[in-house]
């Protein structure tokens, strides 16, 4: 799939799929518009990265690990010292969401029925 971001978390592979559904999940989980979140990844906040990954990351195995809770994931993320890797993954994922559509995927129609 185009724009898919693969991420290794604690030895497990997760997918971050750019979609409108995940855009909604991302903005809802962080409480921030996507543009602000991308800009903020230059100086990432652990809480926002945690919220983004918990909301949008899907394990390739189909099963979430037992430790997939906000508190446990937060602890493991800090312990792993991979915050910059996670921030890059979230920023890439968010950027891919913004560029996911194409002219053929998204059409705008005027009130009189003509394509714009």
C-alpha positions as a Python dict, from the first residue, in 0.01 Angstrom:
ca = {
    (1, 'X'): (0, 0, 0),
    (2, 'X'): (128, 344, -93),
    (3, 'X'): (249, 553, 203),
    (4, 'X'): (241, 269, 455),
    (5, 'X'): (483, 321, 745),
    (6, 'X'): (625, 12, 914),
    (7, 'X'): (741, 48, 1271),
    (8, 'X'): (912, -194, 1508),
    (9, 'X'): (790, -159, 1866),
    (10, 'X'): (937, -395, 2125),
    (11, 'X'): (1026, -646, 1853),
    (12, 'X'): (676, -645, 1701),
    (13, 'X'): (596, -492, 1362),
    (14, 'X'): (317, -239, 1332),
    (15, 'X'): (163, -67, 1030),
    (16, 'X'): (62, 296, 1014),
    (17, 'X'): (-182, 319, 722),
    (18, 'X'): (-249, 666, 575),
    (19, 'X'): (-627, 699, 554),
    (20, 'X'): (-903, 946, 634),
    (21, 'X'): (-1009, 715, 918),
    (22, 'X'): (-661, 733, 1071),
    (23, 'X'): (-654, 1110, 1017),
    (24, 'X'): (-964, 1132, 1235),
    (25, 'X'): (-816, 894, 1494),
    (26, 'X'): (-487, 1087, 1500),
    (27, 'X'): (-648, 1428, 1548),
    (28, 'X'): (-898, 1297, 1802),
    (29, 'X'): (-635, 1114, 2008),
    (30, 'X'): (-393, 1406, 2022),
    (31, 'X'): (-650, 1684, 2027),
    (32, 'X'): (-446, 1867, 1763),
    (33, 'X'): (-486, 1933, 1392),
    (34, 'X'): (-253, 1727, 1177),
    (35, 'X'): (-47, 2029, 1064),
    (36, 'X'): (31, 2123, 1423),
    (37, 'X'): (126, 1765, 1503),
    (38, 'X'): (369, 1744, 1209),
    (39, 'X'): (530, 2076, 1303),
    (40, 'X'): (558, 1967, 1666),
    (41, 'X'): (752, 1650, 1574),
    (42, 'X'): (1065, 1867, 1545),
    (43, 'X'): (1049, 1878, 1925),
    (44, 'X'): (829, 1575, 1998),
    (45, 'X'): (613, 1533, 2305),
    (46, 'X'): (610, 1180, 2439),
    (47, 'X'): (241, 1201, 2524),
    (48, 'X'): (141, 1293, 2168),
    (49, 'X'): (354, 1018, 2016),
    (50, 'X'): (204, 768, 2260),
    (51, 'X'): (-152, 878, 2178),
    (52, 'X'): (-87, 873, 1802),
    (53, 'X'): (65, 526, 1799),
    (54, 'X'): (-194, 375, 2031),
    (55, 'X'): (-474, 515, 1814),
    (56, 'X'): (-335, 430, 1471),
    (57, 'X'): (-70, 156, 1484),
    (58, 'X'): (-196, -189, 1384),
    (59, 'X'): (13, -501, 1452),
    (60, 'X'): (101, -703, 1143),
    (61, 'X'): (11, -1019, 1337),
    (62, 'X'): (-343, -892, 1397),
    (63, 'X'): (-311, -924, 1775),
    (64, 'X'): (-217, -643, 2007),
    (65, 'X'): (32, -728, 2282),
    (66, 'X'): (-84, -746, 2645),
    (67, 'X'): (112, -430, 2727),
    (68, 'X'): (-76, -222, 2465),
    (69, 'X'): (-214, 32, 2712),
    (70, 'X'): (-128, 398, 2742),
    (71, 'X'): (63, 364, 3068),
    (72, 'X'): (260, 53, 2971),
    (73, 'X'): (341, 174, 2622),
    (74, 'X'): (456, 510, 2760),
    (75, 'X'): (693, 335, 3003),
    (76, 'X'): (832, 106, 2735),
    (77, 'X'): (880, 391, 2490),
    (78, 'X'): (1083, 590, 2743),
    (79, 'X'): (1285, 284, 2841),
    (80, 'X'): (1365, 196, 2478),
    (81, 'X'): (1525, 538, 2414),
    (82, 'X'): (1378, 533, 2061),
    (83, 'X'): (1168, 846, 2093),
    (84, 'X'): (1323, 1003, 1783),
    (85, 'X'): (1244, 689, 1577),
    (86, 'X'): (882, 700, 1692),
    (87, 'X'): (858, 1076, 1627),
    (88, 'X'): (992, 1029, 1272),
    (89, 'X'): (742, 747, 1212),
    (90, 'X'): (450, 961, 1334),
    (91, 'X'): (562, 1263, 1129),
    (92, 'X'): (609, 1048, 816),
    (93, 'X'): (271, 882, 873),
    (94, 'X'): (99, 1220, 918),
    (95, 'X'): (269, 1357, 606),
    (96, 'X'): (160, 1050, 410),
    (97, 'X'): (-198, 1107, 520),
    (98, 'X'): (-187, 1458, 376),
    (99, 'X'): (-54, 1336, 42),
    (100, 'X'): (-258, 1014, 18),
    (101, 'X'): (-528, 1138, -220),
    (102, 'X'): (-495, 1199, -590),
    (103, 'X'): (-703, 1386, -847),
    (104, 'X'): (-871, 1061, -945),
    (105, 'X'): (-944, 967, -582),
    (106, 'X'): (-1090, 1296, -469),
    (107, 'X'): (-1332, 1479, -697),
    (108, 'X'): (-1500, 1811, -639),
    (109, 'X'): (-1831, 1877, -807),
    (110, 'X'): (-1988, 2221, -834),
    (111, 'X'): (-2353, 2288, -758),
    (112, 'X'): (-2448, 2267, -1126),
    (113, 'X'): (-2291, 1920, -1151),
    (114, 'X'): (-1975, 2014, -1342),
    (115, 'X'): (-1643, 1878, -1227),
    (116, 'X'): (-1401, 2139, -1100),
}
